[in-house]
Amino acid sequence: MFTQRLFTLHTGLMHGRWTHSHEEQSNAWEETVSARLGPFSLESNDVFVLDHSDVYLGIRLSLPWRNNGRWQQYTFQLGYRACRGEEQVRPAGFEMVWQRPLFDTTIRSN
């Protein structure tokens, strides 16, 4: 029941007028649609060859973090994925990603 309501809400948000940055990707076995709603990211995946579909709703924040005497921009992403179908391709539930910036490889001269 909760999963079905989440799929209905997600479809309404995805096709609403407030979303932007729509992207679609398709291949022989899967179709992916993604969009942005302010700081929120929406994603929908349908797997053709397996009985699986999922939706994702998450928020991505850039946070300053002091490390080794310098301030750096870290990325914190928190979201929830709901799945339906017999064969689970991606796990359902909460997802959290804490990503640090890439190593700066530029050479600075004094």
N, CA, C and O of each residue as an XYZ file, in Angstrom:
440
protein
N       0.822     -1.187      0.000
C       0.000      0.000      0.000
C       0.872      1.259      0.000
O       0.646      2.173     -0.793
N       1.876      1.304      0.897
C       2.787      2.446      0.951
C       3.579      2.558     -0.347
O       3.767      3.658     -0.868
N       4.041      1.432     -0.866
C       4.816      1.441     -2.103
C       3.972      1.946     -3.265
O       4.451      2.736     -4.079
N       2.741      1.507     -3.351
C       1.872      1.958     -4.436
C       1.610      3.461     -4.350
O       1.589      4.142     -5.376
N       1.412      3.981     -3.154
C       1.208      5.431     -2.987
C       2.468      6.211     -3.352
O       2.390      7.292     -3.935
N       3.628      5.658     -3.006
C       4.882      6.315     -3.351
C       5.080      6.343     -4.866
O       5.541      7.346     -5.410
N       4.738      5.259     -5.545
C       4.826      5.243     -7.011
C       3.876      6.278     -7.614
O       4.255      6.966     -8.561
N       2.663      6.407     -7.096
C       1.693      7.382     -7.594
C       2.170      8.811     -7.345
O       2.089      9.652     -8.241
N       2.665      9.094     -6.147
C       3.197     10.416     -5.821
C       4.387     10.752     -6.704
O       4.495     11.865     -7.220
N       5.269      9.796     -6.873
C       6.474     10.006     -7.669
C       6.125     10.323     -9.121
O       6.730     11.212     -9.720
N       5.156      9.609     -9.693
C       4.739      9.858    -11.070
C       4.142     11.252    -11.208
O       4.399     11.941    -12.195
N       3.357     11.668    -10.237
C       2.787     13.013    -10.264
C       3.854     14.091    -10.177
O       3.785     15.093    -10.889
N       4.834     13.896     -9.314
C       5.921     14.870     -9.187
C       6.793     14.903    -10.432
O       7.200     15.974    -10.884
N       7.079     13.732    -10.986
C       7.976     13.634    -12.143
C       7.400     14.371    -13.356
O       8.146     14.989    -14.117
N       6.096     14.308    -13.535
C       5.468     14.932    -14.695
C       4.837     16.286    -14.364
O       4.091     16.834    -15.175
N       5.127     16.824    -13.187
C       4.604     18.131    -12.801
C       5.364     19.259    -13.456
O       6.419     19.051    -14.055
N       4.821     20.455    -13.337
C       5.440     21.610    -13.991
C       6.600     22.202    -13.196
O       7.322     23.054    -13.713
N       6.792     21.773    -11.961
C       7.856     22.332    -11.129
C       9.193     21.624    -11.313
O      10.223     22.130    -10.867
N       9.196     20.483    -11.951
C      10.451     19.753    -12.131
C      11.217     20.301    -13.321
O      10.643     20.909    -14.226
N      12.528     20.074    -13.303
C      13.399     20.525    -14.385
C      14.516     19.494    -14.574
O      14.593     18.517    -13.830
N      15.359     19.710    -15.545
C      16.501     18.831    -15.853
C      16.060     17.392    -16.101
O      16.646     16.458    -15.553
N      15.054     17.216    -16.906
C      14.574     15.877    -17.237
C      15.602     15.160    -18.116
O      16.128     15.741    -19.065
N      15.880     13.914    -17.799
C      16.779     13.084    -18.594
C      16.161     11.708    -18.750
O      15.584     11.163    -17.809
N      16.285     11.153    -19.945
C      15.801      9.802    -20.206
C      16.929      8.988    -20.808
O      17.648      9.461    -21.688
N      17.081      7.759    -20.330
C      18.077      6.836    -20.863
C      17.407      5.490    -21.067
O      16.695      4.997    -20.192
N      17.641      4.905    -22.227
C      17.051      3.606    -22.531
C      18.101      2.701    -23.148
O      18.996      3.152    -23.862
N      17.973      1.432    -22.861
C      18.774      0.417    -23.533
C      17.877     -0.801    -23.735
O      16.662     -0.707    -23.566
N      18.446     -1.911    -24.085
C      17.649     -3.092    -24.440
C      16.906     -3.687    -23.250
O      15.923     -4.401    -23.451
N      17.336     -3.421    -22.021
C      16.719     -4.067    -20.871
C      16.172     -3.108    -19.820
O      15.501     -3.553    -18.888
N      16.435     -1.803    -19.937
C      15.997     -0.894    -18.878
C      15.727      0.504    -19.433
O      16.362      0.941    -20.393
N      14.778      1.190    -18.811
C      14.494      2.589    -19.113
C      14.583      3.387    -17.822
O      13.985      3.012    -16.814
N      15.331      4.489    -17.852
C      15.529      5.331    -16.676
C      15.104      6.754    -17.006
O      15.482      7.305    -18.040
N      14.311      7.342    -16.114
C      13.877      8.731    -16.243
C      14.251      9.439    -14.950
O      13.961      8.941    -13.862
N      14.895     10.601    -15.061
C      15.267     11.355    -13.864
C      14.907     12.820    -14.048
O      14.825     13.319    -15.170
N      14.695     13.498    -12.929
C      14.346     14.922    -12.935
C      14.772     15.527    -11.602
O      15.075     14.810    -10.648
N      14.789     16.846    -11.550
C      15.136     17.581    -10.333
C      13.936     18.417     -9.906
O      13.200     18.942    -10.742
N      13.754     18.529     -8.616
C      12.709     19.365     -8.023
C      13.379     20.148     -6.902
O      13.347     19.735     -5.743
N      13.989     21.285     -7.251
C      14.774     22.040     -6.280
C      15.975     21.213     -5.859
O      16.724     20.747     -6.718
N      16.186     21.016     -4.551
C      17.315     20.191     -4.104
C      17.019     18.684     -4.164
O      17.900     17.872     -3.883
N      15.798     18.313     -4.524
C      15.409     16.901     -4.556
C      15.674     16.300     -5.932
O      15.510     16.962     -6.956
N      16.082     15.050     -5.938
C      16.250     14.329     -7.192
C      15.244     13.187     -7.241
O      15.030     12.485     -6.252
N      14.635     13.015     -8.399
C      13.637     11.986     -8.631
C      14.164     11.057     -9.722
O      14.748     11.517    -10.703
N      13.961      9.762     -9.554
C      14.427      8.800    -10.542
C      13.454      7.642    -10.611
O      12.930      7.197     -9.590
N      13.216      7.157    -11.812
C      12.337      6.019    -12.036
C      13.031      5.043    -12.968
O      13.556      5.446    -14.005
N      13.041      3.759    -12.611
C      13.679      2.714    -13.410
C      12.680      1.601    -13.681
O      11.997      1.133    -12.770
N      12.598      1.180    -14.932
C      11.768      0.046    -15.325
C      12.658     -0.946    -16.065
O      13.252     -0.605    -17.088
N      12.752     -2.160    -15.558
C      13.557     -3.204    -16.179
C      12.618     -4.072    -17.003
O      11.679     -4.664    -16.471
N      12.878     -4.144    -18.314
C      11.999     -4.877    -19.216
C      12.169     -6.386    -19.104
O      11.181     -7.120    -19.124
N      13.419     -6.865    -18.984
C      13.673     -8.303    -19.032
C      13.355     -9.005    -17.713
O      13.215    -10.228    -17.682
N      13.241     -8.253    -16.638
C      12.890     -8.807    -15.331
C      11.619     -8.121    -14.835
O      11.257     -7.046    -15.313
N      10.958     -8.738    -13.891
C       9.763     -8.138    -13.293
C      10.217     -7.211    -12.168
O      10.175     -7.586    -10.996
N      10.656     -5.989    -12.527
C      11.180     -5.051    -11.536
C      10.964     -3.614    -12.011
O      11.181     -3.294    -13.180
N      10.538     -2.765    -11.095
C      10.525     -1.319    -11.309
C      10.764     -0.667     -9.953
O      10.357     -1.191     -8.916
N      11.428      0.477     -9.979
C      11.687      1.177     -8.728
C      11.649      2.676     -8.955
O      11.838      3.162    -10.070
N      11.399      3.401     -7.864
C      11.431      4.859     -7.860
C      12.330      5.310     -6.720
O      12.443      4.634     -5.697
N      12.970      6.460     -6.910
C      13.904      6.996     -5.925
C      13.594      8.465     -5.707
O      13.382      9.212     -6.663
N      13.567      8.876     -4.456
C      13.399     10.271     -4.072
C      14.506     10.594     -3.079
O      14.599      9.968     -2.023
N      15.340     11.564     -3.415
C      16.466     11.881     -2.539
C      16.783     13.355     -2.547
O      16.294     14.112     -3.386
N      17.606     13.747     -1.603
C      18.070     15.124     -1.502
C      19.590     15.096     -1.460
O      20.198     14.240     -0.818
N      20.188     16.058     -2.161
C      21.644     16.144     -2.232
C      22.063     17.520     -1.745
O      21.604     18.538     -2.264
N      22.928     17.549     -0.759
C      23.368     18.802     -0.160
C      24.880     18.913     -0.229
O      25.592     17.936      0.003
N      25.369     20.100     -0.547
C      26.802     20.378     -0.480
C      27.080     21.007      0.873
O      26.482     22.021      1.235
N      27.987     20.401      1.610
C      28.275     20.863      2.965
C      29.753     21.202      3.106
O      30.605     20.447      2.639
N      30.070     22.336      3.748
C      31.477     22.636      4.016
C      31.990     21.739      5.148
O      31.268     21.446      6.101
N      33.239     21.314      5.024
C      33.832     20.429      6.020
C      35.298     20.790      6.163
O      36.013     20.912      5.168
N      35.749     20.962      7.404
C      37.143     21.326      7.637
C      37.960     20.051      7.771
O      37.698     19.211      8.631
N      38.958     19.927      6.901
C      39.801     18.739      6.882
C      41.245     19.161      6.615
O      41.515     19.850      5.630
N      42.165     18.760      7.472
C      43.590     19.080      7.339
C      43.843     20.580      7.241
O      44.707     21.019      6.482
N      43.096     21.360      8.003
C      43.280     22.803      8.020
C      42.674     23.551      6.852
O      42.878     24.759      6.729
N      41.927     22.866      5.983
C      41.311     23.517      4.827
C      39.819     23.219      4.815
O      39.373     22.165      5.267
N      39.056     24.179      4.283
C      37.626     23.956      4.092
C      37.412     23.315      2.735
O      37.964     23.766      1.731
N      36.605     22.259      2.709
C      36.304     21.560      1.465
C      34.799     21.369      1.346
O      34.085     21.354      2.349
N      34.323     21.223      0.115
C      32.911     20.977     -0.133
C      32.667     19.468     -0.210
O      33.105     18.815     -1.157
N      31.990     18.932      0.753
C      31.587     17.533      0.747
C      30.147     17.451      0.260
O      29.408     18.433      0.332
N      29.750     16.292     -0.232
C      28.388     16.080     -0.703
C      27.725     15.017      0.146
O      28.266     13.927      0.334
N      26.548     15.342      0.658
C      25.754     14.403      1.447
C      24.468     14.133      0.693
O      23.733     15.060      0.355
N      24.195     12.860      0.428
C      22.985     12.482     -0.298
C      22.216     11.459      0.527
O      22.763     10.444      0.959
N      20.930     11.750      0.736
C      20.049     10.875      1.493
C      18.786     10.656      0.673
O      18.203     11.612      0.162
N      18.363      9.408      0.546
C      17.183      9.130     -0.256
C      16.514      7.826      0.117
O      17.023      7.049      0.925
N      15.371      7.606     -0.486
C      14.601      6.385     -0.262
C      14.226      5.785     -1.611
O      13.780      6.499     -2.509
N      14.407      4.468     -1.756
C      14.068      3.750     -2.968
C      12.976      2.733     -2.651
O      13.106      1.927     -1.729
N      11.899      2.786     -3.432
C      10.801      1.820     -3.308
C      10.809      0.941     -4.552
O      10.983      1.439     -5.664
N      10.621     -0.365     -4.367
C      10.658     -1.320     -5.470
C       9.379     -2.143     -5.500
O       8.730     -2.371     -4.478
N       9.044     -2.576     -6.699
C       7.949     -3.529     -6.847
C       8.325     -4.502     -7.960
O       9.079     -4.172     -8.876
N       7.785     -5.693     -7.852
C       8.103     -6.743     -8.810
C       8.689     -7.945     -8.087
O       9.055     -7.862     -6.915
N       8.771     -9.052     -8.793
C       9.255    -10.297     -8.194
C      10.769    -10.353     -8.072
O      11.289    -10.857     -7.076
N      11.484     -9.845     -9.065
C      12.945     -9.934     -9.079
C      13.540     -8.577     -8.729
O      13.404     -7.622     -9.494
N      14.192     -8.488     -7.585
C      14.746     -7.226     -7.111
C      16.127     -6.982     -7.715
O      17.065     -7.736     -7.452
N      16.251     -5.938     -8.516
C      17.522     -5.557     -9.120
C      18.291     -4.642     -8.158
O      19.494     -4.807     -7.959
N      17.586     -3.687     -7.573
C      18.178     -2.764     -6.605
C      17.477     -2.960     -5.270
O      16.282     -3.254     -5.242
N      18.188     -2.806     -4.175
C      17.538     -2.990     -2.870
C      16.634     -1.811     -2.513
O      16.946     -0.661     -2.820
N      15.519     -2.110     -1.868
C      14.596     -1.069     -1.410
C      15.050     -0.564     -0.045
O      15.720     -1.277      0.703
N      14.677      0.670      0.268
C      14.978      1.242      1.573
C      15.766      2.536      1.458
O      15.894      3.116      0.380
N      16.292      2.974      2.598
C      17.032      4.229      2.662
C      18.450      4.040      2.148
O      19.071      2.995      2.340
N      18.945      5.085      1.488
C      20.314      5.106      0.981
C      20.974      6.389      1.468
O      20.353      7.452      1.478
N      22.241      6.282      1.873
C      22.990      7.448      2.309
C      24.380      7.396      1.692
O      25.054      6.368      1.738
N      24.800      8.516      1.113
C      26.132      8.602      0.508
C      26.793      9.866      1.034
O      26.217     10.951      0.966
N      28.003      9.720      1.559
C      28.812     10.845      2.025
C      30.040     10.855      1.138
O      30.874      9.954      1.223
N      30.162     11.874      0.279
C      31.200     11.884     -0.734
C      32.144     13.048     -0.500
O      31.719     14.195     -0.358
N      33.405     12.743     -0.465
C      34.396     13.806     -0.306
C      34.823     14.298     -1.679
O      34.632     13.594     -2.671
N      35.397     15.495     -1.757
C      35.826     16.004     -3.067
C      37.000     15.197     -3.608
O      37.740     14.564     -2.854
N      37.154     15.232     -4.917
C      38.271     14.534     -5.536
C      39.574     15.203     -5.157
O      39.606     16.395     -4.851
N      40.641     14.440     -5.177
C      41.972     14.942     -4.854
C      42.382     15.992     -5.877
O      42.268     15.764     -7.082
N      42.850     17.125     -5.412
C      43.267     18.215     -6.284
C      44.670     17.892     -6.830
O      45.633     17.821     -6.067
N      44.775     17.700     -8.144
C      46.040     17.310     -8.751
C      46.756     18.473     -9.424
O      47.771     18.264    -10.088
N      46.248     19.697     -9.265
C      46.905     20.836     -9.915
C      48.180     21.179     -9.158
O      48.248     21.051     -7.935
N      49.177     21.613     -9.899
C      50.470     22.006     -9.316
C      50.475     23.523     -9.201
O      50.251     24.237    -10.178
N      50.733     23.993     -8.002
C      50.758     25.436     -7.765
C      52.194     25.878     -7.543
O      52.953     25.248     -6.807
N      52.545     26.970     -8.192
C      53.897     27.516     -7.979
C      53.807     28.765     -7.118
O      52.819     29.497     -7.160
N      54.838     28.991     -6.349
C      54.845     30.170     -5.466
C      55.387     31.365     -6.144
O      55.462     32.436     -5.542
